[in-house]
Amino acid sequence: MKRLMAIFVVILTAFGYTTGIKFEEGRKDIDPKNDIKTQRHVVLLGASLGIAWNISSLSERINNSDYVFEYVRSLGFDKSNTLNNILLRRENKPHAILIKECAAYFPGDLDQYKNLMKQWIEECQEQDVVPVPVTVVPVTRLHSFKKILIDIVKVRNPLKEGNPFKNNRNKAILEYNDWIRIYSRKFGLAVLDLEAAVRYSGANRFLREDFGRVDGLHLNRKAYKAIDQIVIPTLEKVNWKNKKSD
């Protein structure tokens, strides 16, 4: 009887089974000890969008258990200090960081903005964390008019940032987004393209009116549902080997 049981165990092992657990060769995301798929930890580093989007609950909303999301708030364009704190974590260090900027910071010093993004990408790679640049959400076509009214109501100078009727904010945003796509393509980085998800089209690159809140700058609930759908497809394009750019 014992001899028969020993033969039975050998047969099961040959087919990849032990105590009811199936092993899958070539699956680097499977822990052979417990057959549990390893979740990738992804941090969204941003400002206002992160609060309203509630990316921490994204996995539940879209019924996906491959990733766990975290939001880290950082106001102002320069997120260097906050990023550094994330990268130096001893525990709960993320596999990837979505680096997101707000439309409110535009127009601005685009050269400085680009240099900072390059710096952040390099710092992430140095710490073995995958950087995922995020395009900036554009504003609606009527945003300039709405901003004037809001400035007047709040007793602010509507001309502080120049002629509000020239759509300088959106022009700067689109120039920055185009640079992000070109730079990321050059170094093999995946891009979370929020602009493409919420604009009218490639020819009409304003935020859709039905996706914007009253100010024409921040997103509404309908828009958040739209960007929910592009996160996983983007992460599936990520090079998790995280090879440093030359």
N, C-alpha and C positions, 0 to 999 in steps of 0.2 A: 504493500500500500504506500509506504513512504517513498519507494522508488518511483512509483507512478506519479505521485505528487511532485517529485523533483523534476520529472520529465515535463509535466504540465507547466511548471513555472518557467522552465527553459524556453518552451514554445511561446508562452506569452511575452517573455522578454525579447525574443527574436522579432516579434511583431511590434515592439515599441511600447508595451504595456507593463506597468508595474503597479501593483495595488490599485488598479483601476484608473491610472493616470496615463494619458496619451502624450507622447513627446513629438514635436514637429521639428525635423531637421531644417536648418537654414533660417529659422525664425529667430532673429537676434532680439526681438522684443518679447520673447517668451522665456520665463524663468523655469528651467527644467525641474526645479525642486517643487514648484507648486502650480505650474501651468497657468500662472496669472500674467496677463499681458501688462507690460510696464507702461504706465501713463507718463506722457510727457508733460512737464510743467511749463506753462507759457504765461509770461507776465506782459500785461499791457501797461506801458509807461506813457501817461498822457495827462490831460487836464480835464475839462468839463465833460468831454465825450464819455470818458470812462465811468463817471458817476451815473449818468442817465442810461447808458448802455447796459450796465450791470453784467459785464462779461464773466464775472465769477460764476454766474448761473447759466452760462451759455451751453455747457455740456448737457444740462438737464433739459433746456429748451429744445435742443435739436436732437436729443437722444443719442449722444455720442460719448462713449466712455474712454476713448483713446487719449484724451487730453484733460488736464485740469488747468483752469484759468485763474489768474490773480490780477487784480488791478492795483497799481501803485500811482498815486496822484502826485503830480509835479507841476506847479504853476509857473508861468513864464516860459519863454522859448528854451532857454538854456537849462537843460536837465542833467547837466554833468554830475552834480553832487548826488542827486537821487539815484542816477544810474550807477555811480560808483558804490553807493551803499548796497545796492542789489547785487552787484558783481562780487562784493567782498563778503557776502553771507557765508557763514559756516554751515548753516542748515537751511533747507528749503531753497537752495539755489536753483534758479530756473534753467531749463534746457534752451529756451529761446525767449527773446524780448521783442515785443512789437513796439517800435519807437514811433510814437504818434504826436504830431503837432496840431495846434488849433488854428483855425482860420483867423481868429482874433489877433494873432501876432503879425499879420500881413496887412499892408506892405511893410517891409522892413529891410534890414541889411541882408540881402540874399547871399552875398558872398560869405558872410559870417555864418548864416544858417547852413549853407552847404558844407563849410569847413567843420562845423560842429557835428553834423551828421556823419561825415567821414571819420572824425575822431571817435564818435560813439561806436561806429561799426567796428573799428579797429580794436577798441577797448573790449568790446564783447568777445571778439575772436581771440584776443589774448587770454581771456579768462575761460575759454572753451564754452562760451555761450553763443548760440546762433542769433545774429541780429536779423530782424525782419523789418525793414523800413516800411512806413505806412504813408501813402499819399494823403494830402490834406483835403478835407471836404471843402468843395467850393461854396460860394454864396449864391443866393438867388439873384436873378436879374434885377429885382426890385429892392434888393438889400440896401443900395446906396440911398434911395429915397426914404426907406424906413429908418435908416441910421440917422438921417438929418432930423426926422421927427423925434426920434428918441433922444438925440443930443439936445434939441431945443427944450423938450419936456424936462430933462435933467439939468438944464442950464449949463450946457457944455458947448464949446466952440465947434460947430459942425465942419469948419474949414481947417481944423487943426492938422489933419492928415492930407491936406491938399484938396483939390476939386473933387467932391464926392460923386460927381456925375460921370467921371471917367472910368469908373469900375477898376481903379488902381488895385484894390484888394484882390479881386479875382484874377487880374492879369498876373500879379505877383505869385499867387497861389499856383496858377497853371504853369508858370515858368519853373517854379520849384518842383512841382510834380513831374514835369517832363525830365528835369535833371535827375530826380530820384530813379525814374525808370531806366534812363540811359546808364547811370552809374551802377545800378544794381545788376543790369543785364551784363555789363562789362565784367563784373566780379562774381557772377553766378549766384546772386542773392534773390530769394523769393520776395515779392512785394505784395503787401496787403493793399490792394488798390481800391480804397474807399471812394475816390473820385469817380471811377468808372461805374461803381455800384449805385451812385445816387445822382449822377448827372443825367441830362436828357439824352445826349449822344456824343460821339466823338467830334461832331461839328458844332454842337451846342453844349458847351461845357459848363453851364451854370447848374447849380443845385436845383433839382425839380421843386417847383412850388409846393407840391403835395407832400414833399419830404421835409420841408423846412418849418420851423416855428415862426412866430410872429416877426422876429427880428431878421428873418431871412438868412441867419448864420448858423444857428443851432438846429440839430435834427429833432424830428418828432418820433413818436412810437413806430409809425409805419416805416420810417427810414431805418430804424434799428432792426426791424424784422428783416429788411433787405440785406443789411450788412452781416446779419447772423449767418446768412447762407454762403458767404464767400470765405469765411475763416478757415474751415476745414480743407476745402479745395486748395487754398493757399499753403497751408501747413503741409499738405501732401506733396508739394513741390519743393519743400525745403531740403537742402543738402545737410543732413544731420551729422555728417562727418566733419562739417565745420572747418574746411580747409582755409587757412589764412590767405588773404589776398596778397599778391605780390606788389 
